[in-house]
Amino acid sequence: LFPCDAFLNKRWKHVEGQISFIRQATLAPASIISFGESAPASSLTLIEGIAFLNKTVTAIHHHWYSKPLTETLLNLAESNHYDNVRHIFEEPVKVCPELLLLQLAQIKPTWSGIHSELCDVLLPKFF
C-alpha cells in the first residue's frame, strides 16, 4: 500500500498539488492506497446500531474511515480552495452520508464553513 502520512495533517506549500493528490487517492481502491493505514489509532469509531444506507460502504469507501483525511480536508477548505475541497466531499455525501456524518461528529476541528455546510446537507437525511 502507498503510505499517505505525508499527505495528511500538514498543509503543503503547494496546496493545489496536495488537494489534487488527495482527490485522486480517494478514488483509488484499497489495494493501492489506504488512508486508514496511515493512522489506525485515529480511525472512525462506528456506533453500534447505526445502519448504513449503502451496504458496500466498508469495501468501496474505505478511505472515509480516516479521521486525519477528513480533518485535513476541512483544514484545507479554510484556504482559497473551498470549492476544490467541497468537490472531494461530494462522493461521500452521495454514497456514504452516514459515514461522513459520523466523521464530522467525532473529529475536533474548529467549526468552519465547510463543516457547517456538510452538516446542513447531511443532518436532514437522518433526522
C-alpha positions in Angstrom: 0.0 0.0 0.0 1.1 3.5 -0.7 1.9 5.5 2.5 -0.3 8.5 3.0 1.2 10.1 6.1 2.9 12.8 4.1 -0.4 14.0 2.6 -2.3 14.5 5.8 -2.2 16.7 8.9 0.1 19.3 7.4 -0.5 21.9 4.7 1.9 21.8 1.8 3.4 24.9 0.3 1.7 23.8 -3.0 -1.8 23.2 -1.6 -3.3 22.7 -5.1 -1.0 19.6 -5.5 -2.0 18.3 -2.1 -5.7 18.6 -2.9 -5.2 17.0 -6.3 -3.4 14.1 -4.8 -6.0 13.6 -2.1 -8.8 13.7 -4.7 -7.2 11.0 -6.8 -6.3 8.9 -3.8 -9.9 8.9 -2.5 -10.9 7.4 -5.8 -8.3 4.6 -5.7 -9.1 1.1 -4.5 -8.0 -0.1 -1.1 -5.4 -2.5 -2.7 -3.5 0.5 -3.9 -3.8 3.2 -1.3 -5.4 3.4 2.2 -5.6 6.4 4.4 -6.7 4.2 7.2 -3.3 2.6 7.2 -1.6 5.9 8.0 -3.3 6.3 11.4 -5.0 3.2 12.6 -5.5 4.6 16.1 -7.3 7.6 14.8 -9.8 5.8 12.5 -13.5 6.2 12.8 -15.3 4.6 15.7 -18.5 3.1 14.5 -21.6 3.4 16.6 -23.4 0.2 17.3 -26.9 0.1 15.9 -26.2 2.6 13.0 -27.4 1.1 9.8 -25.6 2.1 6.7 -27.7 3.1 3.7 -25.1 1.8 1.3 -24.1 -1.8 2.3 -20.9 -1.7 0.3 -19.5 1.4 2.2 -16.8 -0.6 4.0 -15.3 -2.1 0.9 -15.6 0.8 -1.6 -15.3 3.9 0.5 -12.7 2.7 3.0 -10.8 6.0 3.0 -13.7 7.8 4.7 -12.9 5.9 7.9 -9.8 8.0 8.3 -10.2 10.9 10.7 -6.9 12.5 9.5 -8.2 12.6 5.9 -11.4 14.4 6.9 -9.6 16.8 9.3 -7.0 17.6 6.6 -9.7 18.3 4.0 -11.6 20.5 6.5 -8.4 22.5 7.2 -7.5 22.8 3.5 -11.0 24.2 2.8 -10.2 27.2 5.0 -7.7 28.4 2.4 -8.7 29.6 -1.0 -9.6 26.1 -2.0 -13.0 25.7 -0.5 -14.7 24.7 -3.8 -12.0 22.1 -4.6 -12.3 20.5 -1.2 -16.1 20.7 -1.4 -15.9 18.8 -4.6 -14.0 15.9 -2.9 -16.7 15.7 -0.3 -19.4 15.2 -3.0 -18.8 11.5 -3.2 -19.2 10.6 0.4 -22.2 12.9 0.7 -23.9 10.9 -2.1 -22.8 7.3 -1.4 -21.9 7.1 2.3 -23.5 10.1 4.1 -23.8 8.3 7.4 -20.1 7.6 7.4 -19.2 11.2 6.7 -21.7 12.4 9.3 -20.1 10.2 11.9 -16.7 11.6 10.9 -17.9 15.2 11.3 -19.4 14.3 14.8 -16.2 12.6 16.0 -13.4 15.0 14.8 -12.4 18.1 16.8 -11.8 20.9 14.3 -12.7 24.4 14.8 -16.2 24.9 13.5 -15.8 26.0 9.9 -17.8 27.0 6.9 -17.4 23.6 5.2 -18.1 21.7 8.4 -21.3 23.7 8.8 -22.3 23.2 5.2 -21.8 19.5 5.3 -23.8 19.1 8.5 -26.6 21.2 6.9 -26.7 18.8 4.0 -26.3 15.6 5.9 -28.4 16.0 9.0 -31.8 16.3 7.2 -31.1 12.9 5.6 -31.3 11.2 9.0 -33.5 13.5 11.2 
